[in-house]
Amino acid sequence: MNINYLKDVYQLKQTEIQILLYLEEHLQELNDLSIRFVAKNCFTSPATIIRLAKKLNLSGYSELIYKIKESHLAPNTIADLALEEKSIQSFCQLMNQNQDCLISVISLGFASHIANYMSEVFNFHGIPSITTAHTQLINRRNNQKILLIVVSHSGEEEQLKATVALAKAAEQPIIAFLGTQQSTIAKQADLVFSSESFSPFSTSVARPQFFFGRTLITFESLICTYINAIK
């Protein structure tokens, strides 16, 4: 479990970091550790541990324990990438309904390479698209209509969350390509495609990053279906 990563993504307090460190240090005994026992040994309360789990988009203490143990298992092989017909139709419908919109693809870090590729593909097919981090485009006083596409593994980057919140307030449509459905951005988006490859409890050991490959395959399937449908 990469606690430094968790601290940065979820803005964890020192007490919350201490709880995670304690659980990590007692990995072999997790099944036997009650929430009250952990709270006592971390000089905090069970309520604080529950709030920590909620902050990490988990249901509670039991799922927190499960995710920590899961992070130490060998990674799964690539799952079935077949898209549901309903999801494909929803994508095509959103694209059709917003043909007068400028597509803005936003992302940060490594995901920016995927965002740039998506934008190039849209433009190649005559669909106006840009990649930008500027939020002035998303403004009620701006007549430019935007279809926002977000690419994010965690779905929790503060800058992206702020942009998505602005788009939501301005009633701009949002499509998200994410690593998990259990994220802040997923809850704001109109349509979500998730690789379900993100875990906030990823270890510091090198592991395959399936998000990028799965997202590209998903996007290729969607855009090809849409382009062929409008010809």
PyMOL commands that set and color helices and strands:
alter all, ss='L'
color gray80, all
select helices_A, chain A and resi 3-10+14-25+27-32+35-41+46-55+61-70+85-97+111-124+158-169+184-188+210-230
alter helices_A, ss='H'
color red, helices_A
select strands_A, chain A and resi 102-107+129-131+146-152+174-178+191-194
alter strands_A, ss='S'
color yellow, strands_A
deselect
rebuild
show_as cartoon
